[in-house]
Amino acid sequence: MKDLVDTTAYNYEQGQRARKLFAAVVLAALDDAIADDKKYGNGPEQIARWARSRDGREVLTCAGIDPNERVVQGLMEFVRKGVRTSVALSREESERRQAAAQSAQEAA
């Protein structure tokens, strides 16, 4: 019984690691699309093409993201904003956005 529990826990951990790896691939694709947008102006179209492709759908699924059209639109919007993923995921950026939202609420 103990071996079964250990094996299940190990498999779960391995699955979580794989999901994180594929999530990193999605973040890298977003960064590449943002770079393309700044250089060529076609970033949102590039990420949409990738997300709708067979490989893109496979990577999104392995990352735990349902590859539907709503997700594609969200990825495109993220690329249009032009904020790199490392900055968008940082605590400082989160605090800045929260402070801006609070000041907007107070002004309204």
Secondary structure, DSSP 8 states (H G I E B T S, - for coil): -HHHHHHHHHHHHHHHHHHHHHHHHHHHHHHHHHHHHHHTS-HHHHHHHHHHSHHHHHHHHHTT----HHHHHHHHHHHHHT--HHHHTSHHHHHHHHHHHHHHHHH-
